[in-house]
Amino acid sequence: MYRNHVEQVLIILMDNAVKYSTSRKEIHISAANEEEGVAMAIQDFGEGISPEDRKRVFNRFYRVDKARSREKGGNGLGLAIAQQLIENYKGTIEVDSALGHGSVFRVNLPVITSNQAAELRRQANLAEQK
């Protein structure tokens, strides 16, 4: 994954975590190299997201609390952009949340070997030559 894409996803998730934190102003960030790839998690201790809203939180322009959109800023595109970036790299993003206790956004990205990366570059070069 391109570095600037990783940064963009992390900025979106951390910005939301800070923005929607209530009295406990902290976020936890973790990353692990797992057998299938890289796993990251961003956890906040804020408002949380209801089960109904969790189903739609990655939709473009969707805001959990429309009344707060002016005071919090944003336009409801951040999570949709993050999801698209992650999925373009064959990864996944999901959210676990409890109302009043916060949310955890989990990102999983596959890892390829240097041989696989070289083969993908070779295939891309062949496609460009055609």
C-alpha positions in Angstrom: 0.0 0.0 0.0 1.4 3.4 -0.9 2.6 5.3 2.2 0.4 8.3 1.5 -2.7 6.0 1.4 -1.8 4.4 4.7 -1.3 7.9 6.2 -4.7 9.1 4.8 -6.5 6.1 6.3 -4.8 6.6 9.7 -5.6 10.4 9.7 -9.2 9.8 8.9 -9.6 7.2 11.7 -7.6 9.1 14.3 -9.4 12.4 13.4 -12.8 10.7 14.0 -11.5 9.1 17.2 -10.5 12.5 18.6 -13.5 14.3 17.3 -16.1 11.9 18.8 -14.3 11.3 22.1 -16.3 12.7 25.0 -14.9 13.0 28.5 -12.0 10.5 28.1 -9.8 12.2 25.6 -7.5 9.4 24.5 -7.2 6.9 21.7 -5.4 3.6 21.4 -3.6 2.6 18.3 -2.2 -0.8 17.7 -0.6 -2.6 14.8 0.6 -6.2 14.4 2.2 -8.3 11.7 0.1 -11.4 11.5 0.3 -14.5 9.3 -2.2 -13.2 6.8 -1.0 -9.6 6.8 -1.0 -6.5 8.8 -3.7 -5.7 11.4 -4.3 -2.2 12.8 -6.8 -1.0 15.3 -7.8 2.5 16.4 -9.9 2.7 19.5 -11.7 5.7 21.1 -13.7 6.0 24.3 -16.3 8.3 23.0 -20.0 8.2 22.1 -20.1 4.9 20.4 -22.2 3.9 17.4 -25.5 2.2 17.5 -26.0 -1.2 15.7 -28.2 0.5 13.1 -25.7 3.2 12.4 -22.8 0.7 12.2 -24.4 -0.8 9.1 -24.2 2.6 7.3 -21.2 4.3 8.8 -19.1 3.6 5.7 -21.7 5.0 3.3 -20.8 8.3 1.6 -22.3 11.4 3.3 -23.7 9.4 6.1 -23.5 11.1 9.5 -24.4 9.3 12.7 -25.6 12.5 14.4 -26.8 15.1 11.8 -27.2 17.8 14.5 -23.5 17.7 15.3 -22.3 18.0 11.7 -21.8 21.8 12.0 -20.0 21.7 15.4 -17.8 18.7 14.6 -17.1 19.6 10.9 -16.7 17.2 8.0 -19.0 16.0 5.4 -19.4 12.3 6.0 -16.9 11.2 3.4 -13.9 10.2 5.6 -14.9 6.6 6.4 -16.1 6.0 2.8 -12.7 7.1 1.5 -10.9 5.0 4.1 -13.0 1.9 3.1 -12.4 2.5 -0.6 -8.6 2.8 -0.1 -8.4 -0.3 2.1 -10.6 -2.4 -0.3 -8.5 -1.2 -3.3 -5.6 -3.0 -1.7 -7.7 -6.2 -1.0 -8.0 -5.3 2.7 -11.0 -5.0 5.1 -12.2 -2.4 7.5 -14.8 -2.9 10.2 -16.1 -1.3 13.3 -17.1 -2.7 16.8 -18.8 -0.2 19.1 -20.8 0.1 22.2 -23.0 3.2 22.8 -21.5 5.4 25.5 -18.2 3.4 25.6 -16.5 4.1 22.3 -15.6 2.3 19.1 -12.8 0.3 17.6 -12.0 0.5 13.9 -10.1 -2.6 12.7 -8.1 -2.6 9.4 -6.6 -5.8 7.9 -4.3 -5.6 4.9 -2.7 -8.6 3.1 1.1 -8.7 2.8 2.8 -9.8 -0.4 6.4 -11.1 -0.7 9.0 -9.2 -2.6 8.8 -11.9 -5.3 5.0 -11.3 -5.6 5.6 -7.6 -5.8 8.2 -8.0 -8.6 5.8 -10.3 -10.5 3.0 -7.7 -10.2 5.3 -4.9 -11.5 6.4 -7.2 -14.3 2.7 -7.8 -15.3 1.9 -4.1 -15.1 4.9 -3.3 -17.4 3.8 -6.0 -19.9 0.2 -4.5 -19.9 1.6 -1.0 -20.5 3.6 -2.2 -23.5 0.6 -3.7 -25.2 
